[in-house]
Amino acid sequence: MKFYHSLFATALLLTVGYGNSPGFDKVLKLEGITFHVQATNNGSLNQLTITPSGLEEVNRVIKQEIDGSVTDAEIGDLNRDGSPEIYVYVTSAGSGGYGSLVAYSANNKKSLSEIYLPPIEDNKKLSQGYMGHDQFSLVENSFARRFPVYLKDDANCCPKGGTRQLEYKLVPGEATWLLKLVKSTDLK
């Protein structure tokens, strides 16, 4: 599967810069819901702020400390329920650039629930050769994670094991939403 960003005809994207500041500031809109995503991005630990608007009941601002910098944010409706989700991609400081996800789903356009992405380390087979350098993207109606695969003696600069791409679908969990692994592809 080709790794690319999805385009949503109804999505509005507006990027606002901070001038010379390394901060992240992006506004995304889909299905009448807007998410304003901001991050300080000025060190290893940063402040992430997600400001929703257009929700019918609760538009509470989400503020949390993140380990790393926000590299991008996307909006989508992966479960096709007419209520969008916000996906914020975070990369840790250091040579590995380990990726993490902060994501929320709009519940019937009323309030937000967290989306959980299981740690790659929880799957011994898929995490074999994993040393960070993650790339995340919404691909059609899936969430994709892509990273280089390191062989036993590879230096951090030079992975020789190809690339692994993981595809996830958004499904209801017990008390939250869950990104469930549905496909793994090793590319050489």
PEGI-V86621 format. One record per residue. N is the residue number from 1. RES is the residue in three letters. SS is DSSP state (alpha for helix, beta for strand, coil for the rest). PSI is psi in whole degrees, -180 to 180 (none if undefined). NEAR is the number of other ideal C-beta (glycine too) atoms within 10 Angstrom. Layout:
n=[N:N]
res=[RES:RES]
ss=[SS:SS]
psi=[PSI:PSI]
near=[NEAR:NEAR]
This chain:
n=[1:2:3:4:5:6:7:8:9:10:11:12:13:14:15:16:17:18:19:20:21:22:23:24:25:26:27:28:29:30:31:32:33:34:35:36:37:38:39:40:41:42:43:44:45:46:47:48:49:50:51:52:53:54:55:56:57:58:59:60:61:62:63:64:65:66:67:68:69:70:71:72:73:74:75:76:77:78:79:80:81:82:83:84:85:86:87:88:89:90:91:92:93:94:95:96:97:98:99:100:101:102:103:104:105:106:107:108:109:110:111:112:113:114:115:116:117:118:119:120:121:122:123:124:125:126:127:128:129:130:131:132:133:134:135:136:137:138:139:140:141:142:143:144:145:146:147:148:149:150:151:152:153:154:155:156:157:158:159:160:161:162:163:164:165:166:167:168:169:170:171:172:173:174:175:176:177:178:179:180:181:182:183:184:185:186:187:188]
res=[MET:LYS:PHE:TYR:HIS:SER:LEU:PHE:ALA:THR:ALA:LEU:LEU:LEU:THR:VAL:GLY:TYR:GLY:ASN:SER:PRO:GLY:PHE:ASP:LYS:VAL:LEU:LYS:LEU:GLU:GLY:ILE:THR:PHE:HIS:VAL:GLN:ALA:THR:ASN:ASN:GLY:SER:LEU:ASN:GLN:LEU:THR:ILE:THR:PRO:SER:GLY:LEU:GLU:GLU:VAL:ASN:ARG:VAL:ILE:LYS:GLN:GLU:ILE:ASP:GLY:SER:VAL:THR:ASP:ALA:GLU:ILE:GLY:ASP:LEU:ASN:ARG:ASP:GLY:SER:PRO:GLU:ILE:TYR:VAL:TYR:VAL:THR:SER:ALA:GLY:SER:GLY:GLY:TYR:GLY:SER:LEU:VAL:ALA:TYR:SER:ALA:ASN:ASN:LYS:LYS:SER:LEU:SER:GLU:ILE:TYR:LEU:PRO:PRO:ILE:GLU:ASP:ASN:LYS:LYS:LEU:SER:GLN:GLY:TYR:MET:GLY:HIS:ASP:GLN:PHE:SER:LEU:VAL:GLU:ASN:SER:PHE:ALA:ARG:ARG:PHE:PRO:VAL:TYR:LEU:LYS:ASP:ASP:ALA:ASN:CYS:CYS:PRO:LYS:GLY:GLY:THR:ARG:GLN:LEU:GLU:TYR:LYS:LEU:VAL:PRO:GLY:GLU:ALA:THR:TRP:LEU:LEU:LYS:LEU:VAL:LYS:SER:THR:ASP:LEU:LYS]
ss=[coil:coil:coil:coil:coil:coil:coil:coil:coil:coil:coil:beta:beta:beta:beta:coil:coil:coil:coil:coil:coil:coil:coil:beta:beta:beta:beta:beta:beta:beta:coil:coil:beta:beta:beta:beta:beta:beta:beta:coil:coil:coil:coil:coil:beta:beta:beta:beta:beta:beta:beta:beta:beta:coil:coil:coil:coil:coil:coil:coil:coil:beta:beta:beta:beta:beta:beta:coil:beta:beta:beta:beta:beta:beta:beta:beta:coil:coil:coil:coil:coil:coil:coil:coil:beta:beta:beta:beta:beta:beta:beta:coil:coil:coil:coil:coil:coil:coil:beta:beta:beta:beta:beta:beta:beta:beta:beta:coil:coil:coil:beta:beta:beta:beta:beta:beta:beta:coil:coil:alpha:alpha:alpha:coil:alpha:alpha:alpha:alpha:coil:coil:beta:coil:coil:coil:coil:beta:beta:beta:beta:beta:coil:coil:beta:beta:beta:beta:beta:beta:beta:beta:coil:coil:coil:coil:coil:coil:coil:coil:coil:coil:coil:coil:coil:beta:beta:beta:beta:beta:beta:beta:beta:beta:beta:coil:coil:coil:coil:beta:beta:beta:beta:beta:beta:beta:beta:beta:beta:beta:coil]
psi=[132:136:112:166:138:150:131:121:-31:-1:139:130:128:121:130:128:163:21:-123:-5:145:6:163:135:115:139:130:142:137:139:33:3:136:140:124:114:125:145:145:-39:44:26:-166:-41:134:164:125:133:127:118:107:154:152:-8:143:-30:-53:116:43:135:135:122:131:152:138:150:92:-168:146:128:-24:168:144:156:145:179:72:-33:4:44:6:1:124:166:154:132:119:124:128:137:128:159:160:175:-24:-32:53:135:149:167:136:120:148:148:138:123:105:34:24:-45:177:144:146:149:130:129:113:140:139:-31:-17:-15:101:-40:-49:-24:-4:123:4:128:34:-150:39:149:134:152:153:126:109:-117:33:159:130:141:132:138:155:150:128:134:169:-46:14:139:158:-30:-20:72:139:7:13:-152:142:132:129:136:132:149:148:122:155:137:-166:-52:7:-176:153:136:110:127:128:-16:141:133:127:124:134:none]
near=[12:4:12:11:10:16:8:17:5:10:16:11:14:11:10:11:10:13:5:6:11:12:18:24:18:20:18:22:19:24:17:15:22:20:26:19:23:20:24:19:20:13:10:11:12:21:14:22:15:21:15:20:13:15:19:13:10:10:14:12:10:17:11:10:9:20:13:22:23:22:17:16:26:24:25:24:21:24:15:9:15:12:19:27:26:25:27:24:21:24:22:17:14:11:10:14:18:18:21:16:17:21:25:21:23:26:16:11:16:11:16:22:16:14:22:16:21:12:9:18:9:9:14:7:6:18:14:11:18:19:17:17:18:22:18:23:18:20:19:11:13:19:26:21:22:19:24:21:19:19:11:7:6:15:8:14:6:9:17:13:17:12:16:20:18:21:19:20:15:23:12:12:14:6:8:12:21:17:24:16:18:12:12:13:12:12:12:6]
